[in-house]
Amino acid sequence: MGKAALLALADRVEALTGLDREVDAQIFRTTECAPPFQYLNKLIALSWHEQEQAYFAQVSDDMRVRYEPPNYTASIDAAMTLVPEGWVMHGLSQTPDIVQEEHTGEEPLPKWSAALLRQGCAGYRNRKKFMEAFARGASNESAAIAITAAALRAIAGGEDAN
């Protein structure tokens, strides 16, 4: 999937108001996540069923096994599995309610913010290159959504993907 599509998916994730299994499934398909370990190195193929938003493995003529994508939009652990190799969690923060209530800026403050940093980035001496090494996500609902959005932006190439 292209950068523009990944960034659009990250924007869609940030707009969520809670768990969304359809988006979880789209993330799983889009990022081409590896199948579960039970299916690796086996002659069993997972096939996607759009109507049920799940994968199925046909293990015999009369038996199939259902596999649902992880709950990226509800679980911090699942969201962290999306963080690409070479990226690290730089920060995860929650804005206190009192700060949100007293905030007078034009843009509302997100309740949750996540920032990923590309390892081995240019460093603090070159601020522009350093800032391009970030991938950020925000959500008013949960930390998992913020991390998922940041991870999708990291997969797209970070802030310099825009």
C-alpha positions in Angstrom: 0.0 0.0 0.0 1.2 3.5 -0.8 2.2 6.2 1.6 -0.9 8.3 0.9 -3.2 5.4 1.6 -1.3 4.6 4.9 -1.5 8.2 6.0 -5.3 8.3 5.1 -5.8 5.1 7.2 -3.8 6.8 10.1 -6.2 9.8 9.9 -9.2 7.4 9.9 -7.8 5.7 13.0 -7.4 9.0 14.8 -11.0 9.9 14.1 -12.3 6.7 15.8 -14.4 7.0 18.9 -13.5 3.5 20.2 -12.8 -0.1 19.2 -13.5 -0.7 15.5 -13.0 -4.3 14.2 -13.5 -3.3 10.6 -10.6 -0.8 10.9 -8.5 -3.5 12.7 -9.1 -5.9 9.8 -8.2 -3.2 7.3 -5.0 -2.4 9.2 -4.1 -6.1 9.2 -4.6 -6.5 5.5 -3.0 -3.1 4.6 0.2 -3.7 6.6 0.5 -7.3 5.4 1.0 -8.5 9.0 2.4 -12.0 9.3 -0.2 -14.8 10.0 -0.3 -16.2 13.5 2.6 -18.5 14.4 0.3 -21.6 14.3 0.1 -21.2 10.5 3.7 -20.4 9.7 5.6 -23.2 7.8 2.4 -25.2 7.3 0.6 -26.1 4.1 -2.5 -24.3 5.4 -3.4 -21.0 3.8 -5.4 -18.2 5.4 -8.1 -16.7 3.2 -9.9 -13.5 3.9 -13.7 -13.4 4.2 -15.0 -9.9 3.8 -18.5 -10.5 5.2 -17.1 -12.0 8.4 -14.1 -9.6 8.7 -11.9 -12.6 9.5 -9.4 -15.1 8.1 -10.2 -18.8 7.8 -7.9 -21.7 7.4 -9.4 -24.8 5.8 -7.8 -27.6 7.7 -10.0 -30.4 6.3 -13.0 -30.9 4.1 -15.4 -30.3 7.0 -13.4 -28.1 9.3 -12.1 -24.6 9.2 -10.4 -22.4 11.8 -11.3 -18.7 12.2 -8.6 -16.2 12.9 -9.5 -12.6 13.7 -6.9 -9.7 13.4 -5.6 -8.3 16.6 -7.6 -5.5 18.4 -5.2 -2.7 17.3 -7.7 0.0 18.2 -8.4 -1.3 21.7 -5.2 -3.0 22.9 -1.9 -1.2 23.6 -0.1 -4.6 23.2 -1.7 -5.2 19.8 -0.9 -1.6 18.7 2.7 -2.0 19.6 3.1 -5.0 17.3 2.6 -2.5 14.4 5.6 -0.4 15.3 8.1 -1.2 12.5 11.6 -2.5 13.1 13.9 0.4 13.6 11.4 2.6 15.4 11.0 3.1 19.2 8.3 4.6 21.5 9.5 8.1 22.2 6.5 9.2 24.3 3.0 8.4 25.3 1.1 11.1 27.1 -2.4 11.8 28.4 -3.6 15.3 28.7 -5.3 16.0 32.1 -8.9 17.0 32.0 -8.2 20.3 33.7 -5.7 21.2 30.9 -8.3 20.4 28.2 -11.0 22.4 30.0 -8.8 25.5 30.3 -7.1 25.2 26.9 -7.9 28.3 24.8 -6.1 27.5 21.5 -7.8 27.1 18.2 -7.2 23.4 17.9 -8.5 21.2 20.7 -5.9 19.2 22.6 -6.1 15.4 22.1 -6.6 13.3 25.2 -3.8 10.9 24.2 -0.7 11.5 22.1 1.9 9.0 21.0 5.3 9.7 19.3 7.5 7.1 17.7 11.2 7.9 16.8 13.3 6.3 14.1 16.4 4.8 15.7 19.7 6.2 14.4 18.0 9.4 13.4 20.1 12.5 12.5 20.3 13.5 16.2 19.7 16.7 18.0 22.2 18.8 16.0 20.1 18.9 12.8 16.6 19.8 14.1 14.9 19.5 10.7 16.2 15.9 10.2 15.5 15.1 13.8 11.9 16.2 13.4 11.5 14.2 10.2 12.4 11.1 12.2 9.1 11.2 14.2 5.8 9.6 13.6 2.9 10.9 15.7 -0.6 9.9 16.6 -3.4 11.4 18.7 -6.8 10.3 20.0 -9.5 11.5 22.3 -10.4 7.9 23.0 -7.5 5.7 23.9 -3.7 5.3 24.0 -4.1 2.2 21.7 -5.6 4.4 18.9 -2.9 7.0 19.3 -0.2 4.3 19.1 -1.8 2.7 16.1 -2.0 6.0 14.2 1.6 6.7 15.0 2.7 3.2 13.9 0.8 3.6 10.6 2.6 6.9 10.0 6.0 5.2 10.8 5.2 2.4 8.3 4.5 5.2 5.7 7.9 6.7 6.5 7.4 9.1 9.4 6.8 12.8 9.3 8.7 13.1 6.1 6.1 10.9 4.4 3.7 13.9 4.1 
